[in-house]
Amino acid sequence: MSGYKLERDGAGKAYVDVPLRGKDLLCNPLYNKGSCFTVEERQRFGLEGLLPPTVSPFPLQLERVRANILRKPDPLEQYIGLAALQDRNEVLFYRLVLDHIEAFAPIVYTPTVGRACQMFSHIFRRGRGVWITPGDRGRVATILKNGAAGDVRLIVATDNERILGLGDQGAGGMGIPIGKLVLYTVGAGIHPAEVLPVSLDVGTDNAELLDDPLYLGWREPRLRGEAYDALVEEFVAAVQAVFPRALLQWEDFKKGTAFTLLDRYRERLLSFNDDIQGTAAVALAGAMAASRASGVSMRDQRFLIAGAGAAGVGIGRLVRDALAREGLEGADLYRGVMVTDSTGPLVEGHVIHEDYKRELVWPAALTKELGIGATDSLEVLVDKLHPTVLVGTTGQTGVFNEALVRSMGSHVERPAIFPFSNPTSKSEAVPADLVRWTDGRVLVATGSPFEPVVHGDKRFRIGQGNNVFIFPGIGLGALLSNARRVTESMFTVAAHTLADFVDEGDLAEGALYPPLSELRMVSAAIAAEVAVEAGRAGVAPELTLDRARELVAAAMWDPAYPELRSV
């Protein structure tokens, strides 16, 4: 694959061969250094007179753009400002986000990215990635080639139907793959020339979008059935042909579609679904940290998961696997994990239309023993099951109400409550309420960022169960190990690794996850463990942990200007 290629000379110094000059060079965000171009570079590349005469040191340039972004009071305007920076100077953009990750991660991703997806056609400035529509049948491979800046190793693709908790956003869903790939680069150091965001823009059933004269997407009802399957099949085949070394992450598909695509392609293509598997791993890691904080072993935890979509079922699957690894089996294993959908718990007698839920259904004998009915509410289930961990993936604001939380707190000394739905407006509860309703005993983690909570003389740092702690390390580890597929065990390993980063200081502050500022260290550790696990699972050559760590350290790109060599 031709295009941008970062290389190193014999002394280890990074350089890039540049085929551009003058304005063309300034307009290419992968090569552009802006005011940091040296006097010699300006002469060599025909840039004299095209920039103000003063050469800015990189730290000064960085401070200038940081101040410019923070000068904007509205998060959406900050998002637009960051997108504009990414479009003109990728090194500067990634250095800024990496150095100030806690300030800018909520802007480039949740919660602000949700609003950006809703406003996509109104704030559109410049295309990034590729859109594949039903009109592109027969030439998807050509379109993928059009979008590549270099040798693509990582693709995030969505069909836009379930964007966060906001539903069908049509072409606007592209904000999600773009944001996820930013976090891949920031977290795992995968170079931006090696990533590609993809929107499978198969139309939309969002009438508001179709009625909007500014809407930029495919103006047809959403494609379904055999025609949809055929387009996805062509896309997968094109990825294999054009980017044979790439990993594909499925993102924000409707729950039934998400499970179907994951199961259909996981053996054929190096791929995974972050909504199902990444969310499960980050939830499991939070539960492991909560187990340490409460002193209740993992095998004695009882999980009640509200919401049986992709995230909820994914969490149920991985947690049950973790409990089985702790030695639970039979009725004890069933008791450890209960999942509910909008009409009640997944038990025999409950009407279930989606096959992916069936493996989590409780047997009739057990539900009869505990007196559980197929339409029992969350409040009733809390009273009957006395769960120690309550997880929310419902997308329903306020589902974890005061009566429910107080009831849980009356049965459990340190209840762990995870309102994981995002964006913030969809959270099942507000952390301040959870702390107040449990008199400060709760162990809380959220799906979106929340400010610390003060209760009495204690300040609680609210840990965000952010998938960014998981997917960058999974992706990098799978790629570096040359894995043939992504296994469930990789996510279990990732959860254990993440939980190990939660130290006693974090737990003392009430946080079940490390600070986001530790993202690169977490991602590097997970990548190494995943690479080792790939060999252990028989899907890649075996590696020692020391060798895996060496590969990770050598692979992670640090945003800095390379030497530019003219060709």
LOFI-630860 format. One record per residue (C-alpha): residue number from 1; z, x, y; residue in three letters. Coordinates in steps of 0.05 Angstrom, whole numbers, plus 5000, padded with zeros to 4 digits. Layout:
! LOFI-630860
DOVO  nr    Z    X    Y rest
DOVO NUM    Z    X    Y  ALA
...
***
This chain:
! LOFI-630860
DOVO  nr    Z    X    Y rest
DOVO   1 5000 5000 5000  MET
DOVO   2 4979 5030 5067  SER
DOVO   3 5018 5023 5131  GLY
DOVO   4 5084 5048 5157  TYR
DOVO   5 5117 5100 5112  LYS
DOVO   6 5181 5137 5129  LEU
DOVO   7 5181 5207 5097  GLU
DOVO   8 5225 5269 5098  ARG
DOVO   9 5204 5342 5103  ASP
DOVO  10 5233 5400 5064  GLY
DOVO  11 5293 5404 5110  ALA
DOVO  12 5308 5330 5101  GLY
DOVO  13 5285 5310 5171  LYS
DOVO  14 5255 5240 5176  ALA
DOVO  15 5184 5233 5202  TYR
DOVO  16 5128 5182 5206  VAL
DOVO  17 5053 5193 5211  ASP
DOVO  18 5030 5152 5270  VAL
DOVO  19 4958 5126 5274  PRO
DOVO  20 4968 5094 5342  LEU
DOVO  21 4966 5116 5415  ARG
DOVO  22 4981 5088 5484  GLY
DOVO  23 4994 5014 5491  LYS
DOVO  24 4980 5002 5417  ASP
DOVO  25 5038 5047 5400  LEU
DOVO  26 5084 5013 5450  LEU
DOVO  27 5066 4945 5420  CYS
DOVO  28 5084 4965 5349  ASN
DOVO  29 5158 4952 5337  PRO
DOVO  30 5164 4999 5277  LEU
DOVO  31 5139 5060 5317  TYR
DOVO  32 5161 5042 5388  ASN
DOVO  33 5218 5081 5419  LYS
DOVO  34 5213 5050 5489  GLY
DOVO  35 5248 5091 5542  SER
DOVO  36 5270 5141 5488  CYS
DOVO  37 5201 5172 5481  PHE
DOVO  38 5208 5245 5500  THR
DOVO  39 5164 5279 5553  VAL
DOVO  40 5126 5315 5497  GLU
DOVO  41 5115 5250 5458  GLU
DOVO  42 5090 5216 5520  ARG
DOVO  43 5038 5271 5529  GLN
DOVO  44 5018 5273 5456  ARG
DOVO  45 5010 5198 5446  PHE
DOVO  46 4978 5179 5512  GLY
DOVO  47 5040 5145 5540  LEU
DOVO  48 5042 5181 5608  GLU
DOVO  49 5048 5130 5663  GLY
DOVO  50 5061 5073 5615  LEU
DOVO  51 5137 5079 5619  LEU
DOVO  52 5186 5092 5675  PRO
DOVO  53 5194 5168 5683  PRO
DOVO  54 5267 5176 5660  THR
DOVO  55 5278 5189 5586  VAL
DOVO  56 5338 5150 5561  SER
DOVO  57 5386 5179 5510  PRO
DOVO  58 5391 5133 5450  PHE
DOVO  59 5465 5113 5463  PRO
DOVO  60 5447 5094 5535  LEU
DOVO  61 5387 5053 5512  GLN
DOVO  62 5432 5019 5461  LEU
DOVO  63 5485 5001 5513  GLU
DOVO  64 5431 4973 5559  ARG
DOVO  65 5405 4924 5507  VAL
DOVO  66 5475 4905 5484  ARG
DOVO  67 5495 4887 5555  ALA
DOVO  68 5430 4848 5565  ASN
DOVO  69 5443 4806 5502  ILE
DOVO  70 5516 4793 5518  LEU
DOVO  71 5498 4772 5589  ARG
DOVO  72 5469 4709 5559  LYS
DOVO  73 5525 4657 5553  PRO
DOVO  74 5490 4612 5502  ASP
DOVO  75 5486 4635 5428  PRO
DOVO  76 5415 4608 5421  LEU
DOVO  77 5393 4648 5481  GLU
DOVO  78 5425 4709 5449  GLN
DOVO  79 5386 4694 5386  TYR
DOVO  80 5322 4692 5426  ILE
DOVO  81 5340 4757 5461  GLY
DOVO  82 5354 4792 5395  LEU
DOVO  83 5289 4765 5364  ALA
DOVO  84 5251 4793 5424  ALA
DOVO  85 5284 4860 5415  LEU
DOVO  86 5266 4860 5341  GLN
DOVO  87 5194 4845 5359  ASP
DOVO  88 5188 4905 5406  ARG
DOVO  89 5234 4959 5376  ASN
DOVO  90 5260 4953 5305  GLU
DOVO  91 5302 5016 5304  VAL
DOVO  92 5339 4996 5367  LEU
DOVO  93 5349 4925 5342  PHE
DOVO  94 5379 4947 5275  TYR
DOVO  95 5422 5000 5307  ARG
DOVO  96 5450 4947 5354  LEU
DOVO  97 5466 4896 5300  VAL
DOVO  98 5494 4949 5253  LEU
DOVO  99 5540 4979 5305  ASP
DOVO 100 5564 4911 5329  HIS
DOVO 101 5558 4871 5265  ILE
DOVO 102 5618 4826 5278  GLU
DOVO 103 5590 4804 5345  ALA
DOVO 104 5517 4795 5325  PHE
DOVO 105 5518 4772 5252  ALA
DOVO 106 5537 4701 5273  PRO
DOVO 107 5477 4703 5320  ILE
DOVO 108 5423 4729 5274  VAL
DOVO 109 5450 4686 5218  TYR
DOVO 110 5500 4629 5209  THR
DOVO 111 5519 4591 5249  PRO
DOVO 112 5469 4603 5305  THR
DOVO 113 5409 4610 5259  VAL
DOVO 114 5417 4536 5241  GLY
DOVO 115 5405 4515 5312  ARG
DOVO 116 5347 4565 5317  ALA
DOVO 117 5314 4532 5256  CYS
DOVO 118 5321 4464 5288  GLN
DOVO 119 5290 4489 5353  MET
DOVO 120 5239 4535 5320  PHE
DOVO 121 5176 4504 5347  SER
DOVO 122 5206 4499 5417  HIS
DOVO 123 5229 4571 5422  ILE
DOVO 124 5172 4604 5383  PHE
DOVO 125 5149 4670 5413  ARG
DOVO 126 5117 4711 5358  ARG
DOVO 127 5103 4704 5284  GLY
DOVO 128 5142 4745 5234  ARG
DOVO 129 5129 4743 5159  GLY
DOVO 130 5079 4696 5127  VAL
DOVO 131 5071 4621 5121  TRP
DOVO 132 5037 4596 5057  ILE
DOVO 133 5011 4524 5060  THR
DOVO 134 4974 4478 5012  PRO
DOVO 135 4911 4496 5050  GLY
DOVO 136 4919 4568 5026  ASP
DOVO 137 4908 4554 4952  ARG
DOVO 138 4864 4608 4922  GLY
DOVO 139 4880 4662 4974  ARG
DOVO 140 4955 4670 4973  VAL
DOVO 141 4949 4743 4952  ALA
DOVO 142 4907 4757 5014  THR
DOVO 143 4959 4725 5058  ILE
DOVO 144 5014 4767 5028  LEU
DOVO 145 4974 4830 5043  LYS
DOVO 146 4965 4807 5115  ASN
DOVO 147 5040 4805 5124  GLY
DOVO 148 5058 4873 5096  ALA
DOVO 149 5076 4930 5143  ALA
DOVO 150 5088 4978 5085  GLY
DOVO 151 5104 4979 5011  ASP
DOVO 152 5143 4914 5005  VAL
DOVO 153 5202 4918 4958  ARG
DOVO 154 5241 4856 4979  LEU
DOVO 155 5218 4784 4993  ILE
DOVO 156 5261 4725 5015  VAL
DOVO 157 5224 4659 5006  ALA
DOVO 158 5242 4587 5023  THR
DOVO 159 5206 4520 5021  ASP
DOVO 160 5250 4497 5078  ASN
DOVO 161 5277 4434 5045  GLU
DOVO 162 5352 4448 5047  ARG
DOVO 163 5364 4494 5107  ILE
DOVO 164 5439 4508 5108  LEU
DOVO 165 5471 4439 5113  GLY
DOVO 166 5416 4414 5159  LEU
DOVO 167 5365 4389 5108  GLY
DOVO 168 5289 4392 5115  ASP
DOVO 169 5269 4436 5174  GLN
DOVO 170 5196 4446 5157  GLY
DOVO 171 5165 4509 5186  ALA
DOVO 172 5230 4522 5224  GLY
DOVO 173 5263 4542 5160  GLY
DOVO 174 5230 4611 5169  MET
DOVO 175 5291 4630 5209  GLY
DOVO 176 5330 4636 5144  ILE
DOVO 177 5287 4688 5108  PRO
DOVO 178 5282 4727 5172  ILE
DOVO 179 5357 4727 5182  GLY
DOVO 180 5372 4743 5109  LYS
DOVO 181 5326 4803 5111  LEU
DOVO 182 5359 4828 5175  VAL
DOVO 183 5424 4828 5137  LEU
DOVO 184 5392 4864 5078  TYR
DOVO 185 5371 4920 5125  THR
DOVO 186 5437 4922 5161  VAL
DOVO 187 5480 4916 5098  GLY
DOVO 188 5440 4954 5046  ALA
DOVO 189 5396 4998 5088  GLY
DOVO 190 5330 4972 5061  ILE
DOVO 191 5278 4994 5111  HIS
DOVO 192 5246 4937 5152  PRO
DOVO 193 5176 4960 5132  ALA
DOVO 194 5194 4943 5060  GLU
DOVO 195 5215 4871 5070  VAL
DOVO 196 5175 4806 5078  LEU
DOVO 197 5200 4737 5097  PRO
DOVO 198 5160 4680 5067  VAL
DOVO 199 5157 4606 5084  SER
DOVO 200 5126 4562 5031  LEU
DOVO 201 5107 4511 5084  ASP
DOVO 202 5089 4453 5039  VAL
DOVO 203 5098 4399 5093  GLY
DOVO 204 5160 4361 5114  THR
DOVO 205 5191 4292 5105  ASP
DOVO 206 5228 4301 5171  ASN
DOVO 207 5197 4247 5214  ALA
DOVO 208 5226 4276 5277  GLU
DOVO 209 5187 4340 5265  LEU
DOVO 210 5122 4305 5248  LEU
DOVO 211 5128 4264 5312  ASP
DOVO 212 5141 4325 5355  ASP
DOVO 213 5077 4348 5391  PRO
DOVO 214 5104 4419 5393  LEU
DOVO 215 5116 4423 5318  TYR
DOVO 216 5080 4484 5289  LEU
DOVO 217 5084 4471 5214  GLY
DOVO 218 5038 4438 5162  TRP
DOVO 219 5033 4367 5188  ARG
DOVO 220 5035 4329 5123  GLU
DOVO 221 5088 4297 5079  PRO
DOVO 222 5123 4346 5034  ARG
DOVO 223 5081 4368 4974  LEU
DOVO 224 5113 4352 4907  ARG
DOVO 225 5098 4349 4833  GLY
DOVO 226 5043 4387 4798  GLU
DOVO 227 5010 4408 4864  ALA
DOVO 228 5075 4439 4888  TYR
DOVO 229 5086 4475 4822  ASP
DOVO 230 5015 4502 4823  ALA
DOVO 231 5024 4531 4893  LEU
DOVO 232 5090 4565 4874  VAL
DOVO 233 5058 4592 4811  GLU
DOVO 234 5002 4623 4851  GLU
DOVO 235 5053 4652 4899  PHE
DOVO 236 5093 4684 4842  VAL
DOVO 237 5029 4712 4811  ALA
DOVO 238 5008 4740 4878  ALA
DOVO 239 5075 4774 4888  VAL
DOVO 240 5068 4807 4819  GLN
DOVO 241 4997 4830 4835  ALA
DOVO 242 5006 4853 4907  VAL
DOVO 243 5079 4878 4905  PHE
DOVO 244 5093 4894 4832  PRO
DOVO 245 5158 4931 4849  ARG
DOVO 246 5187 4877 4893  ALA
DOVO 247 5249 4834 4884  LEU
DOVO 248 5244 4760 4904  LEU
DOVO 249 5303 4721 4930  GLN
DOVO 250 5296 4645 4928  TRP
DOVO 251 5330 4614 4988  GLU
DOVO 252 5349 4544 5012  ASP
DOVO 253 5310 4502 4962  PHE
DOVO 254 5332 4432 4944  LYS
DOVO 255 5384 4437 4888  LYS
DOVO 256 5340 4411 4832  GLY
DOVO 257 5282 4454 4853  THR
DOVO 258 5328 4514 4861  ALA
DOVO 259 5352 4511 4789  PHE
DOVO 260 5282 4497 4762  THR
DOVO 261 5251 4557 4797  LEU
DOVO 262 5308 4603 4780  LEU
DOVO 263 5304 4585 4706  ASP
DOVO 264 5228 4585 4704  ARG
DOVO 265 5218 4654 4735  TYR
DOVO 266 5280 4695 4723  ARG
DOVO 267 5251 4726 4660  GLU
DOVO 268 5181 4737 4690  ARG
DOVO 269 5199 4763 4758  LEU
DOVO 270 5256 4805 4786  LEU
DOVO 271 5289 4749 4824  SER
DOVO 272 5352 4709 4838  PHE
DOVO 273 5376 4650 4880  ASN
DOVO 274 5428 4668 4931  ASP
DOVO 275 5451 4596 4942  ASP
DOVO 276 5468 4589 4869  ILE
DOVO 277 5488 4659 4848  GLN
DOVO 278 5507 4695 4912  GLY
DOVO 279 5552 4639 4936  THR
DOVO 280 5585 4637 4867  ALA
DOVO 281 5600 4711 4870  ALA
DOVO 282 5631 4709 4939  VAL
DOVO 283 5673 4649 4919  ALA
DOVO 284 5697 4683 4856  LEU
DOVO 285 5715 4745 4896  ALA
DOVO 286 5756 4703 4944  GLY
DOVO 287 5792 4671 4885  ALA
DOVO 288 5808 4739 4856  MET
DOVO 289 5837 4761 4922  ALA
DOVO 290 5877 4696 4927  ALA
DOVO 291 5903 4709 4857  SER
DOVO 292 5933 4775 4881  ARG
DOVO 293 5962 4742 4942  ALA
DOVO 294 5995 4685 4904  SER
DOVO 295 6017 4725 4843  GLY
DOVO 296 5982 4673 4798  VAL
DOVO 297 5937 4707 4747  SER
DOVO 298 5863 4687 4745  MET
DOVO 299 5871 4657 4676  ARG
DOVO 300 5924 4609 4704  ASP
DOVO 301 5881 4586 4763  GLN
DOVO 302 5854 4515 4763  ARG
DOVO 303 5791 4504 4804  PHE
DOVO 304 5769 4437 4835  LEU
DOVO 305 5699 4444 4865  ILE
DOVO 306 5677 4388 4910  ALA
DOVO 307 5601 4385 4912  GLY
DOVO 308 5554 4391 4853  ALA
DOVO 309 5493 4419 4889  GLY
DOVO 310 5465 4489 4879  ALA
DOVO 311 5526 4523 4909  ALA
DOVO 312 5579 4481 4874  GLY
DOVO 313 5547 4485 4805  VAL
DOVO 314 5533 4559 4814  GLY
DOVO 315 5607 4571 4831  ILE
DOVO 316 5628 4529 4771  GLY
DOVO 317 5584 4568 4724  ARG
DOVO 318 5607 4637 4747  LEU
DOVO 319 5681 4618 4752  VAL
DOVO 320 5679 4589 4682  ARG
DOVO 321 5647 4653 4657  ASP
DOVO 322 5701 4694 4691  ALA
DOVO 323 5756 4651 4660  LEU
DOVO 324 5724 4659 4591  ALA
DOVO 325 5726 4734 4602  ARG
DOVO 326 5801 4726 4614  GLU
DOVO 327 5807 4697 4544  GLY
DOVO 328 5806 4622 4558  LEU
DOVO 329 5767 4577 4511  GLU
DOVO 330 5762 4505 4488  GLY
DOVO 331 5803 4453 4526  ALA
DOVO 332 5838 4508 4566  ASP
DOVO 333 5771 4533 4592  LEU
DOVO 334 5750 4462 4612  TYR
DOVO 335 5816 4451 4648  ARG
DOVO 336 5803 4513 4690  GLY
DOVO 337 5742 4485 4726  VAL
DOVO 338 5725 4415 4748  MET
DOVO 339 5665 4399 4791  VAL
DOVO 340 5654 4333 4828  THR
DOVO 341 5592 4302 4859  ASP
DOVO 342 5589 4247 4911  SER
DOVO 343 5610 4193 4861  THR
DOVO 344 5664 4228 4821  GLY
DOVO 345 5680 4284 4772  PRO
DOVO 346 5630 4310 4722  LEU
DOVO 347 5659 4280 4659  VAL
DOVO 348 5630 4242 4599  GLU
DOVO 349 5616 4171 4623  GLY
DOVO 350 5595 4194 4692  HIS
DOVO 351 5522 4178 4706  VAL
DOVO 352 5486 4245 4712  ILE
DOVO 353 5413 4249 4729  HIS
DOVO 354 5406 4324 4740  GLU
DOVO 355 5406 4368 4677  ASP
DOVO 356 5434 4429 4713  TYR
DOVO 357 5501 4393 4719  LYS
DOVO 358 5510 4378 4645  ARG
DOVO 359 5539 4444 4623  GLU
DOVO 360 5600 4431 4668  LEU
DOVO 361 5615 4360 4641  VAL
DOVO 362 5684 4351 4612  TRP
DOVO 363 5689 4320 4542  PRO
DOVO 364 5716 4250 4535  ALA
DOVO 365 5777 4270 4494  ALA
DOVO 366 5803 4315 4549  LEU
DOVO 367 5791 4265 4605  THR
DOVO 368 5826 4211 4565  LYS
DOVO 369 5885 4257 4553  GLU
DOVO 370 5893 4270 4627  LEU
DOVO 371 5876 4199 4649  GLY
DOVO 372 5815 4220 4690  ILE
DOVO 373 5762 4168 4707  GLY
DOVO 374 5689 4179 4721  ALA
DOVO 375 5696 4153 4792  THR
DOVO 376 5763 4185 4811  ASP
DOVO 377 5767 4209 4883  SER
DOVO 378 5786 4279 4904  LEU
DOVO 379 5855 4254 4924  GLU
DOVO 380 5866 4225 4854  VAL
DOVO 381 5840 4288 4820  LEU
DOVO 382 5887 4332 4861  VAL
DOVO 383 5946 4289 4839  ASP
DOVO 384 5926 4291 4766  LYS
DOVO 385 5901 4363 4759  LEU
DOVO 386 5944 4401 4808  HIS
DOVO 387 5888 4450 4825  PRO
DOVO 388 5907 4518 4853  THR
DOVO 389 5838 4530 4884  VAL
DOVO 390 5798 4477 4922  LEU
DOVO 391 5726 4494 4940  VAL
DOVO 392 5682 4452 4985  GLY
DOVO 393 5605 4454 4982  THR
DOVO 394 5594 4382 5002  THR
DOVO 395 5564 4391 5072  GLY
DOVO 396 5611 4334 5093  GLN
DOVO 397 5655 4345 5153  THR
DOVO 398 5729 4332 5144  GLY
DOVO 399 5727 4317 5068  VAL
DOVO 400 5790 4359 5060  PHE
DOVO 401 5835 4313 5101  ASN
DOVO 402 5909 4318 5115  GLU
DOVO 403 5932 4273 5058  ALA
DOVO 404 5891 4312 5008  LEU
DOVO 405 5914 4380 5032  VAL
DOVO 406 5987 4359 5036  ARG
DOVO 407 5983 4332 4966  SER
DOVO 408 5954 4397 4940  MET
DOVO 409 6008 4436 4977  GLY
DOVO 410 6063 4394 4945  SER
DOVO 411 6041 4418 4876  HIS
DOVO 412 6022 4491 4891  VAL
DOVO 413 6063 4543 4928  GLU
DOVO 414 6002 4581 4956  ARG
DOVO 415 5942 4534 4953  PRO
DOVO 416 5874 4568 4961  ALA
DOVO 417 5826 4524 5000  ILE
DOVO 418 5754 4544 5013  PHE
DOVO 419 5714 4498 5059  PRO
DOVO 420 5649 4534 5046  PHE
DOVO 421 5598 4486 5077  SER
DOVO 422 5560 4513 5136  ASN
DOVO 423 5542 4513 5192  PRO
DOVO 424 5610 4504 5226  THR
DOVO 425 5596 4431 5241  SER
DOVO 426 5592 4415 5166  LYS
DOVO 427 5658 4449 5145  SER
DOVO 428 5703 4407 5100  GLU
DOVO 429 5763 4426 5143  ALA
DOVO 430 5783 4468 5202  VAL
DOVO 431 5827 4528 5185  PRO
DOVO 432 5878 4512 5239  ALA
DOVO 433 5890 4444 5206  ASP
DOVO 434 5896 4474 5137  LEU
DOVO 435 5948 4524 5161  VAL
DOVO 436 5987 4470 5197  ARG
DOVO 437 5985 4419 5140  TRP
DOVO 438 6012 4472 5091  THR
DOVO 439 6062 4502 5139  ASP
DOVO 440 6026 4569 5136  GLY
DOVO 441 6025 4574 5060  ARG
DOVO 442 5950 4564 5051  VAL
DOVO 443 5902 4618 5029  LEU
DOVO 444 5839 4599 5066  VAL
DOVO 445 5767 4624 5067  ALA
DOVO 446 5708 4590 5102  THR
DOVO 447 5633 4589 5097  GLY
DOVO 448 5624 4598 5172  SER
DOVO 449 5661 4644 5220  PRO
DOVO 450 5725 4617 5252  PHE
DOVO 451 5772 4648 5303  GLU
DOVO 452 5841 4672 5280  PRO
DOVO 453 5896 4619 5275  VAL
DOVO 454 5966 4628 5303  VAL
DOVO 455 6021 4590 5268  HIS
DOVO 456 6093 4604 5289  GLY
DOVO 457 6100 4679 5295  ASP
DOVO 458 6042 4695 5248  LYS
DOVO 459 5969 4706 5263  ARG
DOVO 460 5920 4688 5207  PHE
DOVO 461 5853 4724 5204  ARG
DOVO 462 5804 4675 5173  ILE
DOVO 463 5762 4709 5121  GLY
DOVO 464 5690 4685 5117  GLN
DOVO 465 5662 4676 5047  GLY
DOVO 466 5596 4703 5072  ASN
DOVO 467 5542 4716 5020  ASN
DOVO 468 5523 4777 5061  VAL
DOVO 469 5579 4813 5023  PHE
DOVO 470 5540 4801 4958  ILE
DOVO 471 5464 4796 4963  PHE
DOVO 472 5448 4862 4998  PRO
DOVO 473 5484 4901 4944  GLY
DOVO 474 5454 4859 4888  ILE
DOVO 475 5384 4871 4915  GLY
DOVO 476 5392 4945 4927  LEU
DOVO 477 5425 4957 4860  GLY
DOVO 478 5371 4919 4822  ALA
DOVO 479 5315 4957 4858  LEU
DOVO 480 5345 5026 4850  LEU
DOVO 481 5360 5016 4777  SER
DOVO 482 5288 4991 4764  ASN
DOVO 483 5318 4930 4732  ALA
DOVO 484 5271 4882 4696  ARG
DOVO 485 5313 4822 4714  ARG
DOVO 486 5376 4803 4751  VAL
DOVO 487 5432 4783 4703  THR
DOVO 488 5492 4737 4714  GLU
DOVO 489 5537 4796 4697  SER
DOVO 490 5513 4832 4759  MET
DOVO 491 5544 4777 4801  PHE
DOVO 492 5609 4781 4764  THR
DOVO 493 5610 4857 4775  VAL
DOVO 494 5594 4845 4849  ALA
DOVO 495 5652 4795 4856  ALA
DOVO 496 5702 4844 4825  HIS
DOVO 497 5677 4900 4870  THR
DOVO 498 5682 4857 4933  LEU
DOVO 499 5752 4834 4914  ALA
DOVO 500 5774 4906 4906  ASP
DOVO 501 5757 4917 4980  PHE
DOVO 502 5810 4867 5001  VAL
DOVO 503 5871 4910 5013  ASP
DOVO 504 5943 4893 5024  GLU
DOVO 505 5934 4894 5099  GLY
DOVO 506 5879 4841 5093  ASP
DOVO 507 5923 4797 5049  LEU
DOVO 508 5982 4805 5097  ALA
DOVO 509 5937 4776 5152  GLU
DOVO 510 5917 4719 5106  GLY
DOVO 511 5846 4744 5097  ALA
DOVO 512 5813 4740 5029  LEU
DOVO 513 5753 4783 5049  TYR
DOVO 514 5747 4851 5083  PRO
DOVO 515 5725 4855 5156  PRO
DOVO 516 5650 4848 5166  LEU
DOVO 517 5652 4918 5196  SER
DOVO 518 5659 4944 5125  GLU
DOVO 519 5594 4912 5103  LEU
DOVO 520 5556 4977 5090  ARG
DOVO 521 5611 5006 5048  MET
DOVO 522 5617 4942 5008  VAL
DOVO 523 5542 4937 4997  SER
DOVO 524 5538 5010 4975  ALA
DOVO 525 5594 5001 4925  ALA
DOVO 526 5564 4936 4897  ILE
DOVO 527 5495 4968 4892  ALA
DOVO 528 5522 5026 4851  ALA
DOVO 529 5562 4980 4805  GLU
DOVO 530 5502 4934 4796  VAL
DOVO 531 5456 4992 4779  ALA
DOVO 532 5505 5014 4725  VAL
DOVO 533 5512 4942 4700  GLU
DOVO 534 5437 4936 4694  ALA
DOVO 535 5436 4993 4645  GLY
DOVO 536 5496 4965 4608  ARG
DOVO 537 5461 4898 4602  ALA
DOVO 538 5399 4930 4574  GLY
DOVO 539 5352 4910 4631  VAL
DOVO 540 5345 4980 4661  ALA
DOVO 541 5355 5054 4642  PRO
DOVO 542 5428 5072 4637  GLU
DOVO 543 5461 5107 4696  LEU
DOVO 544 5529 5138 4707  THR
DOVO 545 5568 5112 4766  LEU
DOVO 546 5564 5180 4800  ASP
DOVO 547 5489 5182 4793  ARG
DOVO 548 5483 5110 4818  ALA
DOVO 549 5524 5127 4879  ARG
DOVO 550 5478 5186 4894  GLU
DOVO 551 5417 5142 4890  LEU
DOVO 552 5448 5090 4936  VAL
DOVO 553 5468 5141 4988  ALA
DOVO 554 5398 5171 4988  ALA
DOVO 555 5364 5103 4993  ALA
DOVO 556 5402 5070 5050  MET
DOVO 557 5364 5075 5115  TRP
DOVO 558 5405 5091 5178  ASP
DOVO 559 5371 5063 5241  PRO
DOVO 560 5351 5125 5281  ALA
DOVO 561 5286 5147 5312  TYR
DOVO 562 5245 5191 5266  PRO
DOVO 563 5199 5246 5289  GLU
DOVO 564 5130 5217 5303  LEU
DOVO 565 5071 5258 5279  ARG
DOVO 566 5001 5241 5303  SER
DOVO 567 4945 5229 5254  VAL
***
